[in-house]
């Protein structure tokens, strides 16, 4: 009777070979970036920023009541973002694991952590709509109370998403480091991703530490928006047109 010893350096082909070519994964990730950009702009700026009025529960309730269909489309858009981000996390892992498989996995995990927080935050979007509908047991609350609770729910959405964005920032920092190490993309892309990631983390920390954050809000918005738009737009273009070309990955490192 012969015994079989598992050699970690000589795994069976089923464990060695990737089913997805890095170029294919790059195209999937690039398409995902385009989808995320379109839906994020709509959900965040058209719906959330357009309908929610800070510190004004009545105006927010009126806006949502008059544009309930738009609000529901915003919720659906956030759901699409959540699902597409999972696919993008996987695809980026495939594209960048040749630089460092372990670090690429860490980057994917941080993006998934962000996605989980977005999913939790989205619950409060649904809850806000439930408060404003006033159906069932909520009829025991008067209109002003329901409107106030709806605005609290929308503020909680912001808080949960903000925590997730710290994880997303670490994802970008890790992604930037992988780009810098791999040499497959311009080093400037790696640095811009790193700066964008740091900006997300700093913004979340500032929300936590500064009681007068509102006084500096515009500066923080610019600090986050400028590098993130440049970094993620550039990353999406690189994935679509350059990433993974000429790479035939027969096995994992």
C-alpha positions as CSV (number, residue, x, y, z in Angstrom):
1,X,0.0,0.0,0.0
2,X,1.5,3.3,-1.1
3,X,1.1,6.6,0.7
4,X,0.6,9.9,-1.1
5,X,2.4,13.0,0.2
6,X,1.1,16.4,-0.6
7,X,3.9,18.5,-1.9
8,X,2.9,22.2,-1.6
9,X,5.4,23.1,-4.4
10,X,3.9,20.6,-6.8
11,X,0.1,21.0,-6.5
12,X,-2.2,19.2,-8.9
13,X,-3.1,21.1,-12.0
14,X,-6.6,21.9,-10.7
15,X,-5.0,24.0,-8.0
16,X,-2.3,25.5,-10.2
17,X,-4.2,26.8,-13.1
18,X,-6.3,30.0,-13.1
19,X,-9.6,29.7,-14.9
20,X,-9.6,33.4,-15.6
21,X,-7.0,35.1,-17.7
22,X,-5.7,38.4,-16.2
23,X,-6.6,40.3,-19.3
24,X,-10.2,39.0,-19.1
25,X,-10.3,39.9,-15.4
26,X,-9.0,43.4,-16.3
27,X,-11.8,44.0,-18.8
28,X,-14.4,42.8,-16.3
29,X,-13.0,45.1,-13.7
30,X,-12.8,48.0,-16.1
31,X,-16.4,47.5,-17.2
32,X,-17.3,47.3,-13.5
33,X,-15.6,50.7,-12.9
34,X,-17.7,52.2,-15.6
35,X,-20.9,50.8,-14.1
36,X,-19.9,52.0,-10.6
37,X,-19.1,55.5,-11.9
38,X,-22.5,55.9,-13.6
39,X,-24.6,54.4,-10.8
40,X,-22.6,56.2,-8.0
41,X,-23.1,59.6,-9.7
42,X,-26.8,59.0,-10.0
43,X,-27.4,57.4,-6.5
44,X,-25.2,59.9,-4.6
45,X,-25.5,63.2,-6.4
46,X,-28.9,63.0,-8.1
47,X,-30.8,61.1,-5.4
48,X,-29.1,61.4,-2.1
49,X,-27.8,65.0,-2.5
50,X,-30.8,66.0,-4.5
51,X,-33.5,64.8,-2.2
52,X,-32.0,64.9,1.3
53,X,-31.9,68.3,3.0
54,X,-29.5,68.4,5.9
55,X,-31.2,69.2,9.3
56,X,-34.6,69.7,7.6
57,X,-36.8,66.6,8.1
58,X,-39.9,68.2,6.6
59,X,-38.2,69.3,3.4
60,X,-36.6,65.9,3.0
61,X,-39.9,64.1,3.5
62,X,-41.6,66.4,0.9
63,X,-38.8,65.8,-1.6
64,X,-39.0,62.0,-1.2
65,X,-42.8,62.0,-1.3
66,X,-42.8,64.0,-4.5
67,X,-40.1,61.9,-6.1
68,X,-40.6,58.5,-4.5
69,X,-39.8,56.7,-7.8
70,X,-36.5,58.5,-8.0
71,X,-35.7,57.7,-4.4
72,X,-36.4,54.0,-5.1
73,X,-34.2,54.1,-8.2
74,X,-31.5,55.5,-5.9
75,X,-31.8,52.5,-3.6
76,X,-31.7,50.1,-6.5
77,X,-28.6,51.9,-7.8
78,X,-26.8,51.5,-4.4
79,X,-27.7,47.8,-4.6
80,X,-26.2,47.5,-8.0
81,X,-23.0,49.3,-6.7
82,X,-22.8,46.7,-3.9
83,X,-23.1,43.7,-6.2
84,X,-20.7,45.1,-8.9
85,X,-18.1,45.9,-6.2
86,X,-17.9,42.3,-5.2
87,X,-17.1,41.3,-8.8
88,X,-14.6,44.1,-9.1
89,X,-12.8,43.0,-5.9
90,X,-12.5,39.5,-7.4
91,X,-11.3,40.7,-10.8
92,X,-8.7,43.1,-9.3
93,X,-7.3,40.2,-7.3
94,X,-6.9,38.2,-10.5
95,X,-5.2,41.1,-12.3
96,X,-2.7,42.0,-9.5
97,X,-2.0,38.7,-7.8
98,X,1.2,38.2,-9.9
99,X,2.7,41.2,-8.1
100,X,1.9,39.7,-4.7
101,X,-0.8,37.2,-4.2
102,X,-1.2,37.8,-0.4
103,X,-1.3,41.6,-0.7
104,X,-3.7,41.4,-3.6
105,X,-6.0,39.2,-1.4
106,X,-5.8,41.8,1.4
107,X,-6.8,44.5,-1.1
108,X,-9.8,42.4,-2.2
109,X,-10.8,41.8,1.4
110,X,-10.8,45.5,2.3
111,X,-13.0,46.3,-0.8
112,X,-15.4,43.6,0.4
113,X,-15.5,45.0,3.9
114,X,-16.4,48.4,2.3
115,X,-19.1,46.6,0.4
116,X,-20.6,45.0,3.5
117,X,-20.8,48.4,5.2
118,X,-22.6,49.8,2.1
119,X,-25.1,46.9,2.4
120,X,-25.7,47.7,6.1
121,X,-26.0,51.4,5.3
122,X,-28.6,50.6,2.6
123,X,-30.9,49.1,5.2
124,X,-31.4,52.7,6.5
125,X,-32.5,53.9,3.1
126,X,-35.3,51.3,3.1
127,X,-36.1,52.2,6.7
128,X,-36.4,55.9,5.9
129,X,-39.0,55.1,3.2
130,X,-40.9,52.9,5.6
131,X,-41.1,55.7,8.1
132,X,-42.4,58.1,5.5
133,X,-45.0,55.6,4.3
134,X,-46.5,55.6,7.8
135,X,-48.1,52.2,7.3
136,X,-49.0,49.7,10.0
137,X,-47.7,50.3,13.5
138,X,-46.0,53.5,12.4
139,X,-49.5,55.2,12.4
140,X,-49.0,55.6,16.1
141,X,-46.4,58.2,15.4
142,X,-47.4,61.6,14.2
143,X,-46.2,63.0,10.9
144,X,-43.4,65.2,12.4
145,X,-42.1,62.2,14.4
146,X,-42.0,60.0,11.3
147,X,-40.2,62.6,9.3
148,X,-37.6,63.1,12.0
149,X,-37.1,59.3,12.2
150,X,-36.7,59.1,8.4
151,X,-34.0,61.8,8.5
152,X,-32.2,60.0,11.4
153,X,-32.2,56.9,9.3
154,X,-30.7,58.8,6.3
155,X,-28.1,60.3,8.6
156,X,-27.3,56.8,9.9
157,X,-26.9,55.7,6.2
158,X,-24.2,58.4,5.9
159,X,-22.4,57.2,9.1
160,X,-22.3,53.6,8.2
161,X,-21.2,54.4,4.6
162,X,-18.5,56.7,6.0
163,X,-17.0,53.9,8.1
164,X,-17.0,51.7,5.1
165,X,-15.2,54.3,3.1
166,X,-12.3,54.1,5.6
167,X,-11.9,50.4,4.5
168,X,-12.2,51.5,0.9
169,X,-9.4,53.9,1.5
170,X,-7.2,51.1,2.8
171,X,-8.1,49.1,-0.3
172,X,-6.9,52.0,-2.5
173,X,-3.7,52.4,-0.5
174,X,-3.0,48.6,-0.9
175,X,-3.9,48.8,-4.6
176,X,-1.5,51.7,-5.1
177,X,1.2,49.7,-3.4
178,X,0.6,46.7,-5.7
179,X,0.7,49.0,-8.8
180,X,4.0,50.5,-7.6
181,X,5.5,47.0,-7.0
182,X,4.3,45.4,-10.1
183,X,5.6,47.9,-12.7
184,X,2.7,46.9,-14.9
185,X,1.2,50.4,-14.8
186,X,2.7,53.9,-14.5
187,X,4.0,54.6,-11.0
188,X,2.1,57.8,-11.0
189,X,-1.1,55.8,-11.0
190,X,0.1,53.9,-7.9
191,X,0.9,57.2,-6.1
192,X,-2.5,58.8,-7.0
193,X,-4.4,55.7,-5.7
194,X,-2.4,55.8,-2.5
195,X,-3.1,59.5,-2.0
196,X,-6.8,59.0,-2.7
197,X,-7.0,56.1,-0.3
198,X,-5.3,58.2,2.4
199,X,-7.8,61.0,1.8
200,X,-10.7,58.6,2.5
201,X,-9.2,57.4,5.7
202,X,-8.3,60.9,6.9
203,X,-11.8,62.1,6.2
204,X,-13.4,59.4,8.2
205,X,-11.0,60.0,11.1
206,X,-11.7,63.7,10.9
207,X,-15.4,63.1,11.2
208,X,-14.7,61.1,14.3
209,X,-12.3,63.6,16.0
210,X,-13.5,67.0,14.9
211,X,-16.6,68.3,16.7
212,X,-16.6,71.2,14.3
213,X,-16.0,69.1,11.1
214,X,-18.8,71.1,9.3
215,X,-16.5,74.2,9.4
216,X,-13.9,72.3,7.3
217,X,-16.3,70.1,5.3
218,X,-15.7,71.8,1.9
219,X,-11.9,71.4,2.2
220,X,-12.3,67.7,3.1
221,X,-14.7,67.1,0.2
222,X,-12.2,68.6,-2.2
223,X,-9.3,66.6,-0.6
224,X,-11.2,63.4,-1.2
225,X,-12.9,64.1,-4.5
226,X,-10.0,65.4,-6.6
227,X,-7.5,62.5,-6.1
228,X,-10.3,59.8,-6.0
229,X,-11.8,60.9,-9.3
230,X,-8.4,61.1,-11.0
231,X,-7.2,57.8,-9.5
232,X,-10.3,55.7,-10.1
233,X,-10.9,57.2,-13.6
234,X,-7.3,56.4,-14.5
235,X,-7.5,53.0,-13.0
236,X,-10.6,52.2,-14.9
237,X,-9.0,53.2,-18.2
238,X,-5.9,51.2,-17.5
239,X,-7.9,48.2,-16.7
240,X,-10.0,48.5,-19.9
241,X,-7.1,49.2,-22.3
242,X,-3.8,48.1,-20.8
243,X,-4.0,45.8,-17.8
244,X,-3.1,42.1,-18.3
245,X,-2.0,42.4,-21.9
246,X,0.6,39.7,-22.8
247,X,0.1,37.9,-19.5
248,X,-0.4,34.2,-19.7
249,X,-0.8,33.0,-16.1
250,X,-0.2,29.3,-16.0
251,X,0.0,29.0,-12.3
252,X,-0.2,30.9,-9.0
253,X,3.0,32.2,-7.4
